């Protein structure tokens, strides 16, 4: 269930949590597939990313994110998620990047040691050329949804234990396009 709406300029970054997920098991799934890296080049941000199999818990995470997004917007739903594990070991960071203009991106936090790095969002407003930043402190069992075009980074992880998360890219569509016309869309 979404419990915070972080309003940045004229866009929302949504934060929610799931209590029923076995975070240790899903973290182990990601760690056990660490050799399936999306890049073998250490300097690329996708070096920290790896593919891992779909599990019951992962399906619950994606379904919850989609259902909560639809409840929040009342007009749109998320579908066909692309996902990957993200292992950020000590002294690793992720440079500013975005996920294109495809739809909605997200992150779910599986293993977040105390004092782990925050996620930092950056955007520019109209004629203002000064970048604005907003950070969110991750917590185990929480997720964040944001527009795919929104730039974000993760500063250096200074703690000994790995920070493990799952990243998502969702397609988005009007609820009206997938169902009979509800009253709110009429």
N, C-alpha and C positions, 0 to 999 in steps of 0.2 A: 504494500500500500504506500503510495506517495505521501510523505509527511512534510516535505519542504519544497517550496518553489523559489529558487534563487533567481531573481529578476535582474538580468544584466542588460542595460540599455533597453532595447525593445524586444528582447528575446528571453526565453525561459530556459533554465537548466534545472531539470527535475531530479530530485533525490528521493529514493525510497529504500525500503529494507525488506529482507526476507529472513524469517526466523527458522524455517523448516529445512534448510539446506545443510547437508553434511559437507562443510567447508574443508575439513581435513581430507576427505575422500576426493573431492574435486581438485584440491591443490595437488594431491598425489597423482591424479590423472594427468595433470599438466606437467608435473615434474617427470613422471615416467615417460613422457613423450617429448622431453626436452631436445632430443636429437632430431626431431622433425621441425627444425627451425625454418622460418619463412625466408631467412637470408643467412648466408654463411660469412658475410662481411661484417666484422666487428663494429665498424663505424656507421653502419646503417641502423636506423631505429628499429627496423623489423628483425634485427639480430636477436632481440630479447623475446620475440614472438615465436610461438610454435603451434602447430596444428595438433589437435587431440580429438578423440572420438566423442560423439554425442552420447550423453548419459541421461538417465531419468532426471537427476538434479539439474543438469544443464537445460533440459527441456522445460522444467518447472520455472527456472530463472527467466528464460526467453518468453514463455507464456505469461508470466506475471508482469514482466516489463511491458509487453504488448497490451495486456488487459488494463493495467494501471494507466498507461498512456491514453487508451481509448476513454477510460472513465474521466481522466483529467481534461482532455480536449473536448469530449462529447461529439466530435466530428471526424476524427481520424483514427486509424488503426495501423499497427506495425505488422509486417510479415516478411517471410523469406530472409532470415538473418544469416549474415556471414559472421563467423566468430573465430577467435584465436586466443590462446593463452599468452600471458605476458609475465615473464619472470624477470624481476629487477633485483639483481644481486647487489651486494655492497659496492658503492662507487659507480653504479650505473645510473644513467639518466636517459630521458627521452626528450629530444629536441622539439621545438614548436612544429606542429604539423596539423593538418586537418584531414578529413576523410572524403574530400570532394563535395559535390553538391547533391549527392544521391538521395538523402533522406535524413534519418535520425541515427546517430551513433550512441553508443553506450559503453559503460564499463561496470563490471560487478567485481567486488573486492572479496577474494577468498581467504587470503592470508595477509594480514596487515599488522606487522609488529609495531609496538609502541614507538612513537616518534618517526614513523615512516614519512617519506616525502608526500607532499600534497599534490593534487592535480591543479594546474594553473591554467585558466582560460584567458585568452587575449583577443581583443577586438578594437576596431577604430570606429568612431562615430562621425558620419557625414564628412564635413570639411575638416574636422579635427584630425590632425595627423599624428596626435599623441596616442600611443597604444594604452588601452585601459586593461587592467588585469583584475581577476577575481580568483581566489583559491578556495578549495574545499578540502578539508581534512578527511581522508578516507577512513572508513571503519569497516571491520569485517562484517560481511552480511548485508552491506548496503550496495545500492546501484545508483548510477547517474545516467540520465538521458539528456542529449543535447543535439542541436542542429549539426549535421555532418560538416558544414562549412566553417564551424567555429574552431579557430586555432587553439591548441592546448599543448601542454608539455608536463613532464614530471621532472622536477629537479633531482639532483644527486641523492641516491638512497645512502644515507650515512650510517645505517644500522647494520649489524652483522647478519641478521636473518633476512632471507629473500622476501620481497614484497610481491605477492602473486595476485593477478587479476585476470579477468576475461574481458576482451574488447569485442564490440559488436558493431555491425553496420546493418541497419534495417531499411527495407523499403517502406514507404508510407502511402496510404490511400485513404480516400474518403470512406467513412462508414457506409454512406449511401451507395457507393459503388459496389459494395460487397453484400448488401442486404436489402430487403424491402425498405422502402422509404420511411424512416422513422419520423415522428412528429418534429423533432429538433432540426431535421434537414429540410423539412417542407417549407 
